[in-house]
Amino acid sequence: MSAATTHPLPDETTLPTGTAGEPQVLPTSTLLRLATAGSVDDGKSTLVGRLLYDSKSVLADQLDAVERVSRDRGLATADLALLTDGLRAEREQGITIDVAYRYFATARRSFILADCPGHVQYTRNTVTGASTADVVVLLIDARKGLLEQTRRHLAVASLLRVPHVIVAVNKIDLVDYSQERYEELADQIREAAASLGVAHVLTLPVSALEGVNVVDRSGGPDGKTPWYGGPSLLDLLEELPAAQTPDTEAFRFPVQVVLRPQGAALEERFRDYRGYAGQIASGVVRVGDEVVVLPSGKRTTVEGIDTADGTLAEAFAPQSVTIRLADEIDIARGDLLAAAADAPQVTQDIEGTVAWLSDKTLRPGTRVLLKHTTRTVQAVVRDVVGRLDLDTAELEPAETLDLNDIGRVTLRLASPVAAEEYVTSRRTGAFLLIDGQDGGTLAAGMVGDALAAVRCPSQRPVQYAI
């Protein structure tokens, strides 16, 4: 098997590689968003609980509650999975159903962790958890190996352009800490990842139940995995490079609300105030910059940038700010302020890749609502182009999409949106399809042929490097 190619990461300083060939990078003191994924009973919640417990991120009362519930179940030790499985149904069934978010920090980094469900029925929740992640930690059971759900989650990580993928071969203790079994699975993982467009993955052997290679390394002659010379999971998470800096992408600002206090102003000087509030999706904006308002196409300049703490000379993603413009232009929620020198095109026709998340079947002619940034428009599905075969990584012909299918569709919109290719921007290249009747989410979508990198990894741009 040929090894998957590795592209250089931006601003990365590489350290010597471990036994499995994983690159190590210098530590970075920044916020990291991570999501766990994997099949049912691969030990995701236990791994998260172990990570929190061993990193001293569990409050005493939380631990007491977990120990009490564990004793009531007749367990000799605390079931650390209960730290994240908070729903009653989750604890009764011993599975994760909803995405559980946890916040913790070490001396070197802060983390926002999303523990995603593994059951195929709840793949929609995994898509939600991974959509904003900087790294996905994908677990596989050392006894079972790669399953269909493992491949599905790799495909989701590839489609969503998650910058880093770590595959933890869990329950290594149940195969007697076998180096041969780990290396066999590591080869299978790299092969599967490459076939689905993930250029490089980091692998490591862990036992969430025993705490092996989770927070502390268990390699070396005195460890339980003496043949493994790489870092622990927490070491990897602390050392991964941060996301791209804000100035690497063009300025994009979806307007969330227009601030026009008029008679409700608390001070007379704010009576004629007009500002446009929202979160900067990408890039940097400075006072005096020329911007274009989309979809109208009118141009103006930035007169001021306001926050609750005062005015700013410049702001960058993902700050939430209010922008004042030099000209009075008709702007409403859903409009987009963009850098005039590098503005996206507006369109009423979108061809995109969708992860279908509904029990309802998608057919041509289906009427939906499309939510793109803060803008929601009516749309109709013109055609279902095809469905991704997870085994062959090929787009096969299809007339419909069902729950958990990943496929390509074409859409016609009632009014234009300023959409960009997802390979260019994760924020302005993403959209949701919503049921106009009940408001339920039908699909998570990506503008353009996001499947190209899955079917042909050589087409994946450098920013996809993992």
C-alpha positions as CSV (number, residue, x, y, z in Angstrom):
1,M,0.0,0.0,0.0
2,S,1.3,3.4,-0.9
3,A,1.4,5.9,2.0
4,A,-0.8,8.9,1.9
5,T,0.9,12.1,0.9
6,T,1.4,14.8,3.4
7,H,1.2,18.5,2.6
8,P,3.0,21.1,4.7
9,L,0.9,22.8,7.3
10,P,1.0,26.6,7.5
11,D,3.4,28.0,10.1
12,E,4.3,24.6,11.2
13,T,7.5,23.6,12.9
14,T,8.0,19.9,12.7
15,L,9.6,17.8,15.4
16,P,11.0,14.2,15.1
17,T,8.3,11.7,14.2
18,G,7.0,8.9,16.4
19,T,7.0,5.2,15.8
20,A,3.9,5.4,13.6
21,G,5.4,8.2,11.6
22,E,3.2,10.9,13.0
23,P,4.6,14.5,12.7
24,Q,4.8,16.4,15.9
25,V,4.6,20.1,16.1
26,L,5.6,22.8,18.5
27,P,3.0,23.7,21.1
28,T,0.5,26.4,20.5
29,S,-1.3,28.3,23.3
30,T,-4.6,28.9,21.4
31,L,-8.2,27.7,21.6
32,L,-8.8,24.3,19.9
33,R,-12.2,22.9,19.0
34,L,-12.3,19.2,18.9
35,A,-15.0,16.6,18.2
36,T,-15.1,12.9,18.8
37,A,-16.5,10.4,16.3
38,G,-16.6,6.7,15.7
39,S,-19.0,3.8,15.7
40,V,-21.3,2.6,18.6
41,D,-19.4,1.3,21.6
42,D,-16.0,2.3,20.4
43,G,-15.6,4.2,23.7
44,K,-15.9,7.8,22.8
45,S,-17.6,9.0,26.0
46,T,-15.2,7.0,28.1
47,L,-12.3,8.5,26.3
48,V,-13.7,12.0,26.8
49,G,-14.3,11.2,30.5
50,R,-10.8,9.9,30.9
51,L,-9.4,13.0,29.2
52,L,-11.3,15.3,31.5
53,Y,-10.5,13.2,34.6
54,D,-6.8,12.7,34.1
55,S,-6.3,16.4,33.1
56,K,-7.9,17.4,36.4
57,S,-10.8,19.1,34.6
58,V,-13.7,17.5,36.6
59,L,-15.2,19.3,39.5
60,A,-15.5,17.4,42.8
61,D,-19.3,17.4,42.9
62,Q,-19.4,16.1,39.3
63,L,-17.1,13.2,40.2
64,D,-19.1,12.4,43.3
65,A,-22.3,12.2,41.3
66,V,-20.6,9.9,38.7
67,E,-19.2,7.7,41.5
68,R,-22.6,7.5,43.2
69,V,-24.4,6.4,40.0
70,S,-21.6,3.9,39.2
71,R,-22.0,2.3,42.7
72,D,-25.8,2.1,42.2
73,R,-25.1,0.1,39.0
74,G,-22.8,-2.3,40.9
75,L,-19.6,-1.0,39.3
76,A,-16.3,-1.2,41.2
77,T,-14.9,2.0,39.7
78,A,-16.4,5.2,38.4
79,D,-17.9,5.0,34.9
80,L,-16.2,8.0,33.3
81,A,-18.6,7.9,30.3
82,L,-21.2,9.4,32.6
83,L,-19.4,12.7,32.6
84,T,-20.6,13.4,29.1
85,D,-23.7,11.1,28.7
86,G,-26.0,13.5,30.5
87,L,-29.4,12.6,29.0
88,R,-31.4,10.0,30.9
89,A,-31.9,7.9,27.7
90,E,-28.1,8.0,27.1
91,R,-27.4,6.6,30.6
92,E,-30.1,4.0,30.4
93,Q,-28.9,2.7,27.0
94,G,-25.2,3.3,27.5
95,I,-24.9,5.2,24.2
96,T,-24.5,8.9,23.2
97,I,-27.5,10.4,21.5
98,D,-27.0,14.2,21.5
99,V,-23.8,16.2,21.1
100,A,-22.4,17.0,24.5
101,Y,-20.1,20.0,24.8
102,R,-17.4,20.3,27.5
103,Y,-14.9,23.0,28.2
104,F,-11.5,22.4,29.7
105,A,-8.0,23.8,29.7
106,T,-4.5,22.8,30.4
107,A,-1.5,25.0,31.1
108,R,-0.8,25.1,27.4
109,R,-4.2,25.3,25.7
110,S,-7.9,25.8,26.1
111,F,-10.4,23.3,24.5
112,I,-14.0,23.1,23.5
113,L,-14.9,19.5,23.1
114,A,-17.9,18.0,21.3
115,D,-18.7,14.4,22.2
116,C,-20.7,13.2,19.2
117,P,-22.9,10.1,18.9
118,G,-21.7,7.0,17.1
119,H,-25.0,5.3,16.1
120,V,-25.8,5.6,12.5
121,Q,-29.2,7.0,13.4
122,Y,-27.6,10.1,14.9
123,T,-25.0,10.8,12.2
124,R,-26.8,14.2,11.8
125,N,-25.5,15.1,15.3
126,T,-22.0,14.1,14.3
127,V,-22.2,16.4,11.3
128,T,-23.3,19.2,13.6
129,G,-20.4,18.6,16.1
130,A,-17.8,18.3,13.4
131,S,-18.9,21.3,11.4
132,T,-16.9,23.8,13.5
133,A,-14.2,21.5,14.7
134,D,-10.4,22.1,14.3
135,V,-9.7,18.4,14.9
136,V,-11.8,15.2,14.8
137,V,-10.7,12.4,17.1
138,L,-12.0,9.3,15.5
139,L,-12.1,6.1,17.6
140,I,-12.1,2.5,16.4
141,D,-12.4,-0.6,18.5
142,A,-9.1,-2.6,18.3
143,R,-11.1,-5.8,18.1
144,K,-13.6,-4.8,15.5
145,G,-11.4,-2.7,13.2
146,L,-12.9,-0.4,10.6
147,L,-16.6,-0.4,10.2
148,E,-19.0,1.3,7.8
149,Q,-19.7,4.1,10.3
150,T,-15.9,4.7,10.6
151,R,-15.7,5.3,6.9
152,R,-18.8,7.5,7.0
153,H,-17.2,9.7,9.7
154,L,-14.0,9.9,7.7
155,A,-16.0,11.0,4.7
156,V,-17.8,13.6,6.9
157,A,-14.5,14.9,8.2
158,S,-13.2,15.1,4.6
159,L,-16.3,16.9,3.3
160,L,-16.3,19.4,6.2
161,R,-12.7,20.3,5.7
162,V,-11.8,19.5,9.3
163,P,-8.1,20.6,9.4
164,H,-6.8,17.7,11.5
165,V,-7.9,14.1,12.0
166,I,-6.6,11.8,14.8
167,V,-7.6,8.2,14.8
168,A,-7.3,6.5,18.2
169,V,-7.2,2.7,18.2
170,N,-9.1,2.2,21.4
171,K,-9.4,-0.8,23.7
172,I,-5.9,-1.8,22.9
173,D,-5.8,-3.6,26.3
174,L,-8.4,-6.1,25.0
175,V,-6.0,-7.3,22.3
176,D,-3.1,-7.6,24.9
177,Y,-1.5,-4.3,23.7
178,S,-0.6,-6.0,20.5
179,Q,1.8,-4.0,18.3
180,E,1.0,-6.2,15.3
181,R,-2.8,-5.5,15.6
182,Y,-2.2,-1.8,16.0
183,E,0.1,-1.5,13.0
184,E,-2.4,-3.6,10.9
185,L,-5.2,-1.2,11.8
186,A,-3.0,1.9,11.3
187,D,-2.3,0.7,7.7
188,Q,-6.1,0.1,7.1
189,I,-6.9,3.6,8.5
190,R,-4.4,5.3,6.3
191,E,-5.7,3.5,3.2
192,A,-9.3,4.2,4.0
193,A,-8.6,7.9,4.8
194,A,-6.6,8.3,1.5
195,S,-9.4,6.8,-0.5
196,L,-11.9,9.3,1.1
197,G,-9.7,12.3,0.4
198,V,-8.0,12.7,3.8
199,A,-4.4,13.2,2.9
200,H,-2.8,12.3,6.3
201,V,-4.1,11.0,9.6
202,L,-2.4,10.7,13.0
203,T,-2.9,7.4,14.7
204,L,-2.1,6.2,18.2
205,P,-3.0,3.2,20.5
206,V,-5.1,4.0,23.5
207,S,-7.1,2.4,26.3
208,A,-9.7,4.9,27.5
209,L,-10.7,2.5,30.3
210,E,-7.1,2.1,31.6
211,G,-5.9,5.6,30.7
212,V,-3.2,4.4,28.3
213,N,-1.8,7.1,26.1
214,V,-4.7,9.4,26.8
215,V,-3.2,12.1,29.0
216,D,0.1,10.4,30.0
217,R,2.3,8.4,27.6
218,S,2.5,4.7,28.2
219,G,5.4,4.0,25.9
220,G,9.0,3.1,26.9
221,P,10.3,0.0,28.6
222,D,8.1,0.4,31.7
223,G,4.9,1.3,29.8
224,K,2.0,-0.9,28.6
225,T,2.8,0.0,25.0
226,P,6.7,-0.1,25.0
227,W,6.7,-0.4,21.2
228,Y,4.9,3.0,20.8
229,G,7.2,6.0,20.8
230,G,4.7,8.7,19.9
231,P,2.9,11.3,22.0
232,S,-0.2,10.8,24.1
233,L,-3.6,12.1,22.8
234,L,-3.5,15.2,25.0
235,D,0.1,15.9,23.9
236,L,-1.1,15.8,20.3
237,L,-4.0,18.1,21.0
238,E,-1.8,20.6,22.7
239,E,0.8,20.6,19.9
240,L,-1.5,20.8,16.8
241,P,-1.1,24.1,15.0
242,A,-4.0,26.5,15.3
243,A,-6.4,27.3,12.5
244,Q,-5.4,29.8,9.8
245,T,-4.9,33.4,10.9
246,P,-7.8,35.8,10.0
247,D,-5.9,37.6,7.3
248,T,-5.6,34.5,5.1
249,E,-9.2,34.9,3.9
250,A,-11.0,37.8,2.4
251,F,-13.3,39.9,4.6
252,R,-16.9,38.6,4.9
253,F,-19.5,40.0,7.3
254,P,-23.1,38.6,7.3
255,V,-25.4,41.2,8.7
256,Q,-27.4,39.8,11.6
257,V,-29.3,42.9,12.8
258,V,-29.6,46.5,11.8
259,L,-29.2,48.8,14.9
260,R,-31.4,51.9,14.5
261,P,-32.5,53.1,18.0
262,Q,-34.1,56.4,16.9
263,G,-36.6,57.4,19.6
264,A,-35.5,54.5,21.9
265,A,-32.0,55.9,22.2
266,L,-30.9,56.4,25.7
267,E,-28.7,59.3,24.7
268,E,-29.5,62.0,22.2
269,R,-26.2,61.4,20.3
270,F,-27.4,57.9,19.4
271,R,-30.8,59.1,18.0
272,D,-29.5,59.0,14.4
273,Y,-27.2,56.0,14.9
274,R,-27.2,53.4,12.1
275,G,-25.0,50.3,12.5
276,Y,-24.9,46.8,11.2
277,A,-24.2,44.1,13.8
278,G,-23.0,40.5,13.3
279,Q,-20.0,38.2,13.6
280,I,-17.2,38.5,11.1
281,A,-17.1,35.3,9.2
282,S,-13.6,35.7,7.8
283,G,-10.8,38.2,7.2
284,V,-10.0,41.6,8.7
285,V,-11.8,44.9,8.4
286,R,-10.4,48.3,9.1
287,V,-11.8,51.8,9.3
288,G,-11.6,53.3,5.8
289,D,-11.8,50.0,3.9
290,E,-14.0,49.9,0.8
291,V,-16.7,47.3,1.0
292,V,-19.5,46.1,-1.2
293,V,-23.0,45.2,0.0
294,L,-24.4,42.0,-1.5
295,P,-26.6,41.1,-3.2
296,S,-27.3,44.7,-4.1
297,G,-23.7,45.4,-5.2
298,K,-23.5,48.9,-3.8
299,R,-20.1,50.1,-2.6
300,T,-19.2,52.2,0.4
301,T,-16.5,52.6,3.0
302,V,-16.3,51.6,6.7
303,E,-16.7,54.7,8.9
304,G,-16.5,53.0,12.3
305,I,-16.3,49.7,14.1
306,D,-18.1,49.6,17.5
307,T,-18.2,47.0,20.3
308,A,-19.7,47.0,23.8
309,D,-16.2,48.0,25.0
310,G,-15.8,50.9,22.7
311,T,-14.6,51.6,19.1
312,L,-11.9,49.7,17.2
313,A,-9.6,50.7,14.4
314,E,-9.8,47.1,13.0
315,A,-11.6,43.9,13.7
316,F,-11.1,40.3,12.6
317,A,-12.9,36.9,12.5
318,P,-14.6,35.7,14.6
319,Q,-15.2,38.9,16.5
320,S,-18.8,40.2,16.9
321,V,-19.0,43.9,16.1
322,T,-21.2,46.6,14.8
323,I,-20.0,48.3,11.6
324,R,-20.9,51.9,10.6
325,L,-20.8,52.8,6.9
326,A,-20.1,56.2,5.3
327,D,-23.3,56.1,3.1
328,E,-26.9,55.4,4.0
329,I,-27.6,52.2,2.0
330,D,-30.7,50.0,2.2
331,I,-29.2,47.0,4.1
332,A,-31.2,44.3,6.0
333,R,-30.5,41.1,7.9
334,G,-29.1,38.5,5.5
335,D,-27.1,41.0,3.4
336,L,-23.3,40.5,3.2
337,L,-20.6,43.1,3.6
338,A,-17.5,41.9,1.6
339,A,-14.1,43.3,0.7
340,A,-14.7,45.3,-2.5
341,A,-11.5,44.1,-4.1
342,D,-12.4,40.4,-3.6
343,A,-16.1,40.1,-3.5
344,P,-18.0,36.8,-4.1
345,Q,-20.5,36.4,-7.0
346,V,-24.2,36.4,-6.2
347,T,-26.2,33.6,-7.7
348,Q,-29.6,31.9,-7.7
349,D,-28.3,28.6,-8.9
350,I,-26.3,26.4,-6.5
351,E,-24.8,23.0,-7.1
352,G,-23.6,21.5,-3.9
353,T,-22.8,18.5,-1.8
354,V,-25.3,17.7,1.0
355,A,-25.3,15.3,4.0
356,W,-29.0,14.3,4.2
357,L,-30.1,14.4,7.8
358,S,-33.8,13.8,7.6
359,D,-36.0,10.7,7.7
360,K,-37.8,12.2,4.7
361,T,-36.6,11.3,1.2
362,L,-35.1,14.0,-0.9
363,R,-36.5,14.0,-4.5
364,P,-36.2,16.5,-7.4
365,G,-38.9,19.1,-7.0
366,T,-38.8,19.2,-3.3
367,R,-39.3,22.7,-1.9
368,V,-37.1,23.8,0.9
369,L,-35.7,26.8,2.7
370,L,-32.0,27.5,2.2
371,K,-30.2,29.2,5.1
372,H,-26.8,30.7,4.0
373,T,-25.1,32.7,6.8
374,T,-27.8,34.9,8.1
375,R,-29.9,34.9,4.9
376,T,-32.8,32.5,4.4
377,V,-34.5,32.1,1.0
378,Q,-36.9,29.7,-0.6
379,A,-35.5,27.1,-2.9
380,V,-36.4,24.1,-5.0
381,V,-34.3,20.9,-5.6
382,R,-33.8,20.8,-9.4
383,D,-31.9,17.5,-9.5
384,V,-30.2,14.8,-7.5
385,V,-26.9,14.3,-9.3
386,G,-25.6,11.3,-7.4
387,R,-24.8,9.5,-4.1
388,L,-21.4,8.8,-2.6
389,D,-20.6,5.1,-2.2
390,L,-18.6,4.9,1.0
391,D,-16.9,1.6,0.0
392,T,-15.6,2.7,-3.5
393,A,-15.5,6.5,-2.8
394,E,-17.3,6.9,-6.1
395,L,-20.3,9.0,-7.0
396,E,-23.0,6.6,-8.1
397,P,-26.2,7.6,-10.0
398,A,-29.2,8.3,-7.7
399,E,-32.6,9.8,-8.1
400,T,-33.2,10.3,-4.3
401,L,-31.3,10.7,-1.1
402,D,-32.3,9.1,2.2
403,L,-31.2,9.5,5.8
404,N,-27.4,9.7,6.2
405,D,-26.7,9.7,2.5
406,I,-24.1,12.0,1.1
407,G,-24.7,13.3,-2.4
408,R,-24.7,16.1,-4.9
409,V,-27.8,18.2,-5.8
410,T,-28.6,21.3,-7.8
411,L,-30.8,24.0,-6.3
412,R,-32.7,27.0,-7.8
413,L,-33.2,29.9,-5.3
414,A,-36.0,32.4,-5.2
415,S,-33.6,35.2,-4.5
416,P,-29.8,35.5,-4.9
417,V,-27.1,34.7,-2.2
418,A,-23.4,35.5,-2.1
419,A,-22.2,32.0,-1.9
420,E,-18.6,30.8,-2.4
421,E,-17.1,27.4,-3.0
422,Y,-16.8,25.5,0.3
423,V,-13.1,24.7,-0.6
424,T,-12.6,28.5,-0.4
425,S,-14.5,29.3,2.8
426,R,-16.1,27.0,5.4
427,R,-18.3,29.8,6.6
428,T,-19.7,31.4,3.4
429,G,-19.5,28.1,1.5
430,A,-21.9,26.3,3.9
431,F,-25.6,26.2,3.9
432,L,-28.6,24.4,5.6
433,L,-31.7,23.0,3.9
434,I,-34.7,23.5,6.2
435,D,-38.3,22.1,6.0
436,G,-40.5,25.1,5.5
437,Q,-43.4,23.4,7.2
438,D,-42.0,22.4,10.5
439,G,-38.6,24.2,10.6
440,G,-36.6,20.9,10.9
441,T,-33.1,20.7,9.5
442,L,-33.1,18.5,6.4
443,A,-29.4,18.7,5.3
444,A,-26.1,20.3,5.8
445,G,-24.7,21.5,2.5
446,M,-21.5,22.6,1.0
447,V,-21.4,24.8,-2.1
448,G,-19.6,23.3,-5.1
449,D,-18.2,19.8,-5.6
450,A,-16.9,19.0,-2.1
451,L,-16.9,15.4,-3.2
452,A,-14.1,16.0,-5.7
453,A,-11.5,15.7,-2.9
454,V,-13.1,12.5,-1.7
455,R,-13.1,10.9,-5.1
456,C,-9.8,12.3,-6.2
457,P,-7.5,13.4,-3.2
458,S,-5.0,15.0,-5.6
459,Q,-7.7,17.8,-6.2
460,R,-7.7,18.7,-2.5
461,P,-6.0,22.1,-2.0
462,V,-3.2,22.7,0.5
463,Q,-5.5,24.0,3.2
464,Y,-7.0,20.5,3.4
465,A,-3.7,19.1,4.7
466,I,-4.0,17.0,7.8
